[in-house]
Amino acid sequence: MTDKLEQLITNYKADLGSVYNTWFINNDDRLKAFRSIRRGVQQVINDIKENKFPNDFKGSSLEFVLSCIAEQKQVFVGVAHPFYWKPKLRIPDIYENEQNKKAFGQFLENCFDYNTKEDTIIKEIIKLDNLKIKGLGPAVASILYFLHPTIIPPFNTAIINGFNALFNDNKKLGSWSEYLKLRETVKETNDKYKSLLSNDLGAIAGLLFEIGSKNIIVGDGEFITEEDAEKFEKQVQKRRKEVESEQQEEDLHTEMQFRLLTVGKALGYDVISASNDRSKSHNGKNFSFLSLPCFPKMEINKDTYNTIGLIDIVWFEKGTNKPICAFEVEKSTSIYSGILRLTDLAYSFTESEQHLYIVLPNNREKEVVMQLSRPSIKSSQTKIQYILFSDLREHCDALCKFGESHNILKKIAKSV
């Protein structure tokens, strides 16, 4: 079986008319395209961030990206078609739906950096898939390929047909789940035959393309064992469960931040979230509509200022840079690191009183009590209380309705 696939790869490379020779190896334009496409993807991200991305594919920065990819010919013929705006079907739903548009931009940004790890990219794909944005399927993989050619293989009809023929499979075209299973097999196979192929998954994708285009006939041979197929399936399922668990935690964290912003705003304070959370939203309501546009300037050293800027939620006296309340939401991260950030805030504003809180799930109450009972924390002049998720959720509306100041938090806050 191994010798048969090795011979197939050798023949593919020896054929001067194959995409291996006409596109992958002897094509300076292919290498130039990586730079152009990367610049184009950055423009797509910026356009979405700045609300400049249009409600149609035509004339958009995304059209430029797909045009650059389509110029590769052969392997990428028709790559733009899945992104054409189809008004009657409302797909792909990234042109008129603002939340979906922002999610797509955030996805591209999270995958953009050269040094983004493989696990991170796969988790971002699963998160995107979980959003179920109509029409935004694994055609996006062809964009990701030009950002991470050693991690993400391109994807189209001919490639999946070639995959199914080579591995005696029946993967479907429009499913991210199917794509991820395909990717596991492709990458594992490429690792086995890397000396014949390349670190760049474009080489093996070209082989699949040739098979899918019926330029190479593989017959009825099977090039993967049932044991390997089951292993790849389990790998994909494991990653999906990890991502779903992380997403549930992140959603809960975001909900608590949103509730704290809402209460603070209702009580008449200026409110803001951590610098890396301001693009978040909860139930379609953006943090940016509640919070200050940026963290107020403060006369403290830069490192401390940056640390305080990472506190999950801060309330300020209206129109001032004087913090009155600060909250660290600790779903699963270290409680102690949150305590340190709150302590930095307190020591930076010794002339005024701050009210500091750890906000956490009920099942971590014993842990927060233990941390706040540390001699170094308990003996400090800095007093930190804690609020349970269940109490914040249950009483959020009442706090907003009946509260006149931060003192209303005494109804739900607990001390050690």
LUMTI-233038 format. One record per residue (C-alpha): y negated, x, z. Coordinates in Angstrom, 1 decimal. Layout:
BEGIN
north: Y; east: X; up: Z
...
//
This chain:
BEGIN
north: 0.0; east: 0.0; up: 0.0
north: -2.4; east: 2.8; up: 1.0
north: -1.5; east: 4.8; up: -2.1
north: -2.1; east: 1.8; up: -4.3
north: -5.6; east: 1.2; up: -2.9
north: -6.4; east: 4.9; up: -3.2
north: -5.4; east: 4.9; up: -6.8
north: -7.6; east: 1.8; up: -7.4
north: -10.6; east: 3.5; up: -5.9
north: -9.9; east: 6.7; up: -8.0
north: -9.7; east: 4.6; up: -11.2
north: -13.0; east: 2.8; up: -10.2
north: -14.8; east: 6.1; up: -9.8
north: -13.4; east: 7.6; up: -13.0
north: -14.6; east: 4.7; up: -15.1
north: -18.0; east: 5.8; up: -16.5
north: -18.9; east: 2.2; up: -17.2
north: -18.3; east: 1.0; up: -13.6
north: -21.1; east: 0.2; up: -11.3
north: -20.1; east: 3.2; up: -9.2
north: -21.4; east: 5.4; up: -12.0
north: -24.0; east: 3.2; up: -13.6
north: -25.6; east: 1.9; up: -10.4
north: -24.4; east: 3.7; up: -7.3
north: -24.3; east: 7.4; up: -8.3
north: -26.4; east: 8.0; up: -11.3
north: -29.4; east: 5.8; up: -10.6
north: -32.7; east: 7.2; up: -9.2
north: -34.2; east: 3.7; up: -9.3
north: -31.6; east: 2.6; up: -6.7
north: -32.9; east: 5.2; up: -4.2
north: -36.5; east: 4.3; up: -4.9
north: -35.7; east: 0.7; up: -4.4
north: -34.9; east: 1.3; up: -0.7
north: -38.5; east: 2.4; up: 0.0
north: -40.1; east: -0.5; up: -2.0
north: -37.9; east: -3.1; up: -0.4
north: -38.5; east: -1.8; up: 3.1
north: -42.3; east: -2.0; up: 2.5
north: -41.8; east: -5.5; up: 1.1
north: -39.8; east: -6.6; up: 4.1
north: -42.5; east: -5.3; up: 6.4
north: -45.0; east: -7.4; up: 4.5
north: -42.9; east: -10.5; up: 4.9
north: -42.8; east: -9.9; up: 8.6
north: -46.6; east: -9.4; up: 8.8
north: -47.3; east: -12.5; up: 6.6
north: -45.2; east: -14.7; up: 8.9
north: -46.9; east: -13.2; up: 12.0
north: -50.3; east: -13.8; up: 10.6
north: -49.6; east: -17.3; up: 9.2
north: -50.1; east: -16.1; up: 5.7
north: -46.6; east: -16.8; up: 4.4
north: -46.8; east: -19.6; up: 1.8
north: -44.7; east: -22.9; up: 1.7
north: -43.0; east: -21.8; up: -1.5
north: -41.0; east: -18.8; up: -2.7
north: -43.2; east: -18.3; up: -5.8
north: -46.0; east: -15.8; up: -5.1
north: -44.7; east: -14.9; up: -1.6
north: -44.0; east: -11.4; up: -0.3
north: -40.3; east: -12.5; up: -0.1
north: -40.3; east: -13.0; up: -3.9
north: -41.5; east: -9.4; up: -4.2
north: -38.6; east: -8.2; up: -2.1
north: -36.0; east: -10.2; up: -4.0
north: -37.5; east: -9.1; up: -7.3
north: -37.1; east: -5.4; up: -6.3
north: -33.5; east: -6.1; up: -5.4
north: -32.8; east: -8.0; up: -8.6
north: -34.1; east: -5.1; up: -10.6
north: -30.9; east: -3.3; up: -9.5
north: -29.1; east: -5.5; up: -12.1
north: -25.3; east: -5.7; up: -12.1
north: -24.4; east: -6.0; up: -8.4
north: -27.6; east: -8.0; up: -7.6
north: -27.9; east: -10.4; up: -10.5
north: -29.0; east: -13.8; up: -9.2
north: -29.9; east: -12.4; up: -5.7
north: -33.1; east: -14.5; up: -5.6
north: -31.6; east: -17.9; up: -6.4
north: -30.6; east: -18.8; up: -2.8
north: -34.2; east: -18.2; up: -1.8
north: -35.9; east: -20.5; up: -4.4
north: -37.5; east: -23.5; up: -2.6
north: -35.6; east: -26.6; up: -3.5
north: -37.9; east: -29.5; up: -2.3
north: -35.5; east: -32.3; up: -2.6
north: -32.8; east: -30.5; up: -0.5
north: -35.5; east: -28.9; up: 1.7
north: -33.6; east: -25.5; up: 1.5
north: -33.9; east: -22.8; up: 2.4
north: -35.8; east: -24.4; up: 5.3
north: -38.2; east: -21.4; up: 6.0
north: -41.2; east: -22.5; up: 4.0
north: -42.3; east: -25.8; up: 5.6
north: -40.6; east: -25.6; up: 9.0
north: -42.9; east: -23.3; up: 11.1
north: -40.2; east: -22.6; up: 13.8
north: -37.6; east: -21.6; up: 11.2
north: -40.2; east: -19.4; up: 9.4
north: -41.0; east: -17.6; up: 12.7
north: -37.3; east: -17.3; up: 13.5
north: -36.7; east: -15.7; up: 10.1
north: -39.6; east: -13.3; up: 10.6
north: -38.4; east: -12.3; up: 14.1
north: -34.9; east: -11.8; up: 12.8
north: -36.2; east: -9.4; up: 10.1
north: -38.4; east: -7.6; up: 12.6
north: -35.5; east: -7.2; up: 15.1
north: -33.3; east: -5.7; up: 12.3
north: -36.0; east: -3.6; up: 10.7
north: -36.1; east: -0.3; up: 12.5
north: -34.1; east: 2.6; up: 11.1
north: -32.5; east: 3.2; up: 14.5
north: -31.4; east: -0.3; up: 15.2
north: -27.8; east: -0.2; up: 16.4
north: -24.9; east: -1.9; up: 14.6
north: -24.2; east: -4.2; up: 17.6
north: -27.8; east: -5.3; up: 17.7
north: -27.9; east: -6.2; up: 14.0
north: -24.6; east: -8.2; up: 14.3
north: -25.9; east: -10.0; up: 17.3
north: -29.2; east: -10.9; up: 15.5
north: -27.1; east: -12.3; up: 12.6
north: -25.1; east: -14.5; up: 15.0
north: -28.4; east: -15.7; up: 16.7
north: -29.8; east: -16.6; up: 13.3
north: -26.5; east: -18.4; up: 12.4
north: -26.7; east: -20.4; up: 15.6
north: -30.1; east: -21.7; up: 14.6
north: -28.4; east: -23.5; up: 11.7
north: -31.4; east: -23.1; up: 9.4
north: -30.5; east: -25.1; up: 6.3
north: -29.9; east: -22.8; up: 3.2
north: -30.4; east: -19.5; up: 5.1
north: -27.0; east: -18.1; up: 4.7
north: -25.5; east: -14.7; up: 4.1
north: -27.5; east: -14.1; up: 1.0
north: -29.9; east: -12.5; up: 3.5
north: -27.3; east: -9.7; up: 3.8
north: -28.4; east: -8.3; up: 0.5
north: -31.8; east: -7.7; up: 2.1
north: -30.3; east: -6.2; up: 5.2
north: -28.2; east: -3.9; up: 3.0
north: -31.4; east: -2.1; up: 1.9
north: -32.5; east: -1.7; up: 5.5
north: -29.1; east: -0.5; up: 6.8
north: -26.8; east: 0.5; up: 3.9
north: -24.2; east: 2.1; up: 6.2
north: -23.8; east: -1.1; up: 8.4
north: -24.3; east: -4.1; up: 6.1
north: -22.6; east: -4.6; up: 2.8
north: -24.4; east: -6.7; up: 0.1
north: -23.0; east: -10.2; up: -0.5
north: -22.7; east: -12.5; up: -3.6
north: -20.2; east: -14.6; up: -5.5
north: -18.7; east: -11.7; up: -7.4
north: -18.3; east: -9.6; up: -4.3
north: -16.6; east: -12.4; up: -2.3
north: -14.3; east: -13.2; up: -5.3
north: -13.4; east: -9.5; up: -5.4
north: -12.8; east: -9.4; up: -1.7
north: -10.5; east: -12.5; up: -1.8
north: -8.5; east: -11.0; up: -4.8
north: -8.2; east: -7.6; up: -3.2
north: -7.2; east: -8.8; up: 0.3
north: -5.4; east: -12.0; up: -0.7
north: -7.9; east: -14.0; up: 1.3
north: -10.0; east: -17.2; up: 0.9
north: -13.4; east: -16.4; up: 2.4
north: -16.2; east: -18.9; up: 1.6
north: -19.6; east: -18.0; up: 0.1
north: -22.2; east: -19.7; up: 2.3
north: -21.0; east: -19.0; up: 5.8
north: -22.3; east: -16.3; up: 8.1
north: -19.1; east: -16.5; up: 10.1
north: -17.0; east: -15.8; up: 6.9
north: -19.4; east: -13.0; up: 6.0
north: -19.0; east: -11.2; up: 9.4
north: -15.2; east: -11.4; up: 9.1
north: -15.4; east: -10.0; up: 5.6
north: -17.8; east: -7.2; up: 6.8
north: -15.2; east: -6.1; up: 9.5
north: -12.5; east: -5.7; up: 6.8
north: -14.9; east: -4.0; up: 4.4
north: -16.2; east: -1.5; up: 6.9
north: -12.7; east: -0.7; up: 8.3
north: -11.4; east: -0.2; up: 4.8
north: -14.4; east: 2.0; up: 3.9
north: -13.8; east: 4.1; up: 7.1
north: -10.2; east: 4.7; up: 6.0
north: -11.3; east: 5.8; up: 2.5
north: -14.7; east: 7.3; up: 3.2
north: -13.7; east: 10.6; up: 1.6
north: -13.3; east: 8.7; up: -1.6
north: -16.2; east: 6.4; up: -1.3
north: -19.4; east: 6.8; up: 0.8
north: -21.0; east: 6.1; up: 4.1
north: -23.2; east: 3.8; up: 2.1
north: -21.4; east: 0.5; up: 1.8
north: -22.8; east: 0.0; up: -1.7
north: -19.9; east: 2.0; up: -3.1
north: -17.2; east: -0.3; up: -1.8
north: -19.3; east: -3.3; up: -2.5
north: -19.4; east: -2.1; up: -6.1
north: -15.6; east: -2.0; up: -6.2
north: -15.4; east: -5.6; up: -4.9
north: -18.0; east: -6.6; up: -7.5
north: -15.9; east: -5.1; up: -10.3
north: -12.8; east: -6.8; up: -9.1
north: -14.6; east: -10.1; up: -8.7
north: -16.1; east: -9.8; up: -12.2
north: -12.5; east: -9.2; up: -13.5
north: -13.4; east: -5.7; up: -14.8
north: -10.6; east: -4.4; up: -12.5
north: -7.3; east: -6.3; up: -12.1
north: -5.6; east: -5.9; up: -8.8
north: -2.6; east: -8.3; up: -9.4
north: -1.1; east: -10.1; up: -6.4
north: -0.9; east: -7.1; up: -4.1
north: -2.2; east: -7.4; up: -0.5
north: -4.2; east: -4.6; up: 0.9
north: -4.5; east: -5.7; up: 4.5
north: -1.8; east: -6.4; up: 7.1
north: -1.7; east: -9.6; up: 9.2
north: -2.2; east: -7.5; up: 12.3
north: -5.5; east: -6.0; up: 10.9
north: -6.7; east: -9.5; up: 9.8
north: -6.1; east: -10.9; up: 13.3
north: -7.9; east: -7.8; up: 14.9
north: -11.0; east: -8.3; up: 12.7
north: -11.0; east: -12.1; up: 13.5
north: -10.9; east: -11.3; up: 17.3
north: -13.7; east: -8.8; up: 16.9
north: -16.0; east: -11.3; up: 15.3
north: -15.1; east: -14.0; up: 17.8
north: -15.7; east: -11.6; up: 20.7
north: -19.2; east: -10.7; up: 19.4
north: -20.1; east: -14.4; up: 18.8
north: -19.1; east: -15.3; up: 22.4
north: -21.2; east: -12.4; up: 23.8
north: -24.2; east: -13.5; up: 21.7
north: -23.9; east: -17.1; up: 22.7
north: -23.7; east: -16.1; up: 26.4
north: -26.8; east: -13.9; up: 26.0
north: -28.6; east: -16.6; up: 24.1
north: -27.9; east: -19.1; up: 26.9
north: -29.3; east: -16.7; up: 29.4
north: -32.4; east: -16.0; up: 27.3
north: -33.0; east: -19.7; up: 26.8
north: -32.9; east: -20.3; up: 30.5
north: -35.2; east: -17.3; up: 31.1
north: -37.6; east: -18.7; up: 28.5
north: -37.5; east: -22.2; up: 30.1
north: -38.5; east: -20.8; up: 33.5
north: -41.3; east: -18.8; up: 32.0
north: -42.6; east: -21.9; up: 30.2
north: -42.5; east: -24.0; up: 33.4
north: -44.5; east: -21.3; up: 35.3
north: -47.1; east: -21.1; up: 32.5
north: -47.3; east: -24.9; up: 32.5
north: -47.8; east: -25.2; up: 36.3
north: -50.4; east: -22.4; up: 36.4
north: -52.3; east: -24.0; up: 33.5
north: -52.3; east: -27.4; up: 35.2
north: -53.6; east: -25.8; up: 38.5
north: -56.6; east: -24.4; up: 36.6
north: -55.6; east: -20.7; up: 36.3
north: -55.7; east: -18.5; up: 33.3
north: -52.0; east: -17.6; up: 32.6
north: -50.1; east: -15.1; up: 30.5
north: -46.6; east: -14.0; up: 29.9
north: -45.2; east: -10.5; up: 29.5
north: -46.5; east: -8.5; up: 26.5
north: -43.1; east: -8.7; up: 24.8
north: -42.7; east: -12.4; up: 25.3
north: -45.8; east: -14.0; up: 23.9
north: -44.2; east: -15.1; up: 20.7
north: -41.7; east: -17.2; up: 22.6
north: -41.5; east: -21.0; up: 22.6
north: -39.6; east: -23.6; up: 24.6
north: -38.6; east: -27.0; up: 23.0
north: -41.0; east: -26.2; up: 20.1
north: -44.0; east: -25.5; up: 22.4
north: -45.3; east: -22.0; up: 21.9
north: -46.4; east: -19.8; up: 24.8
north: -49.5; east: -18.8; up: 22.8
north: -50.9; east: -22.3; up: 23.2
north: -50.8; east: -22.0; up: 27.0
north: -51.6; east: -18.4; up: 27.7
north: -54.4; east: -15.9; up: 27.3
north: -54.4; east: -14.1; up: 24.0
north: -54.1; east: -10.7; up: 25.7
north: -53.8; east: -9.2; up: 29.1
north: -57.2; east: -8.8; up: 30.8
north: -58.7; east: -5.3; up: 31.0
north: -58.3; east: -3.7; up: 34.4
north: -59.7; east: -0.5; up: 36.0
north: -56.3; east: 1.0; up: 36.9
north: -54.3; east: 3.9; up: 35.4
north: -52.6; east: 3.3; up: 32.0
north: -49.0; east: 3.6; up: 33.2
north: -49.6; east: 1.0; up: 36.0
north: -51.4; east: -1.3; up: 33.6
north: -48.5; east: -1.1; up: 31.1
north: -46.0; east: -1.9; up: 33.9
north: -48.0; east: -4.9; up: 35.2
north: -48.2; east: -6.1; up: 31.6
north: -44.4; east: -6.5; up: 31.6
north: -44.4; east: -8.9; up: 34.6
north: -42.9; east: -12.1; up: 33.3
north: -45.8; east: -14.4; up: 34.3
north: -49.2; east: -13.7; up: 35.9
north: -51.8; east: -16.3; up: 37.0
north: -55.5; east: -15.2; up: 37.1
north: -58.5; east: -16.8; up: 38.7
north: -60.2; east: -18.6; up: 35.9
north: -62.4; east: -16.4; up: 33.7
north: -61.6; east: -13.2; up: 35.7
north: -59.2; east: -10.3; up: 35.7
north: -58.2; east: -11.0; up: 39.3
north: -54.5; east: -11.8; up: 39.5
north: -53.7; east: -14.5; up: 42.1
north: -49.9; east: -15.1; up: 41.5
north: -47.2; east: -13.1; up: 39.7
north: -43.6; east: -14.1; up: 38.9
north: -40.6; east: -12.1; up: 37.9
north: -37.8; east: -14.3; up: 36.4
north: -34.4; east: -12.6; up: 37.0
north: -31.6; east: -14.4; up: 35.3
north: -29.2; east: -11.5; up: 35.1
north: -31.3; east: -8.3; up: 35.1
north: -32.0; east: -6.1; up: 38.1
north: -33.9; east: -7.9; up: 40.9
north: -35.0; east: -4.6; up: 42.3
north: -36.9; east: -3.6; up: 39.1
north: -38.7; east: -6.9; up: 39.3
north: -39.7; east: -6.2; up: 42.9
north: -41.1; east: -2.8; up: 41.9
north: -43.3; east: -4.3; up: 39.2
north: -44.6; east: -6.9; up: 41.6
north: -45.2; east: -4.1; up: 44.2
north: -47.2; east: -2.1; up: 41.6
north: -49.4; east: -5.1; up: 41.0
north: -50.0; east: -5.5; up: 44.8
north: -50.9; east: -1.8; up: 45.4
north: -53.3; east: -1.9; up: 42.4
north: -55.4; east: -4.7; up: 43.9
north: -55.5; east: -4.0; up: 47.6
north: -58.9; east: -5.6; up: 48.0
north: -57.5; east: -9.1; up: 47.2
north: -54.5; east: -11.1; up: 48.0
north: -51.7; east: -11.8; up: 45.5
north: -48.9; east: -14.2; up: 45.9
north: -45.7; east: -12.6; up: 44.5
north: -42.5; east: -14.4; up: 43.6
north: -39.0; east: -13.6; up: 42.3
north: -37.7; east: -16.7; up: 40.3
north: -33.9; east: -16.7; up: 39.9
north: -30.8; east: -18.9; up: 39.6
north: -29.2; east: -20.4; up: 42.7
north: -26.1; east: -18.2; up: 42.4
north: -28.2; east: -15.1; up: 43.0
north: -29.9; east: -16.2; up: 46.2
north: -27.8; east: -14.0; up: 48.4
north: -28.6; east: -11.0; up: 46.2
north: -32.4; east: -11.6; up: 46.4
north: -32.2; east: -12.0; up: 50.1
north: -30.4; east: -8.7; up: 50.4
north: -33.0; east: -6.9; up: 48.2
north: -36.0; east: -8.4; up: 50.0
north: -34.3; east: -7.4; up: 53.3
north: -34.4; east: -3.7; up: 52.4
north: -36.3; east: -1.9; up: 55.1
north: -38.7; east: -0.3; up: 52.6
north: -39.5; east: -3.8; up: 51.2
north: -39.5; east: -5.7; up: 54.4
north: -41.8; east: -3.3; up: 56.2
north: -44.2; east: -3.2; up: 53.4
north: -47.5; east: -5.1; up: 53.6
north: -46.5; east: -6.7; up: 50.2
north: -44.9; east: -10.0; up: 50.9
north: -42.6; east: -11.3; up: 48.1
north: -41.0; east: -14.8; up: 48.2
north: -38.4; east: -16.3; up: 45.9
north: -38.1; east: -19.6; up: 44.0
north: -34.8; east: -21.0; up: 42.8
north: -34.5; east: -22.2; up: 39.2
north: -33.2; east: -25.6; up: 40.3
north: -36.3; east: -26.2; up: 42.5
north: -38.7; east: -25.1; up: 39.8
north: -37.1; east: -27.4; up: 37.2
north: -36.8; east: -30.4; up: 39.5
north: -40.4; east: -30.2; up: 40.9
north: -42.3; east: -28.8; up: 37.9
north: -43.9; east: -32.1; up: 37.0
north: -44.8; east: -32.9; up: 40.6
north: -46.4; east: -29.4; up: 41.1
north: -48.5; east: -30.0; up: 38.0
north: -49.5; east: -33.6; up: 39.0
north: -50.2; east: -33.2; up: 42.7
north: -51.1; east: -29.5; up: 43.1
north: -54.7; east: -28.3; up: 43.6
north: -54.0; east: -24.6; up: 43.9
north: -51.3; east: -22.0; up: 44.1
north: -50.7; east: -23.2; up: 47.7
north: -48.5; east: -26.0; up: 46.2
north: -45.9; east: -23.4; up: 45.6
north: -45.2; east: -23.2; up: 49.4
north: -43.3; east: -26.5; up: 48.9
north: -40.6; east: -24.7; up: 46.9
north: -40.9; east: -21.0; up: 47.7
north: -38.6; east: -19.3; up: 50.3
north: -39.2; east: -16.3; up: 52.5
north: -36.8; east: -13.7; up: 54.0
//
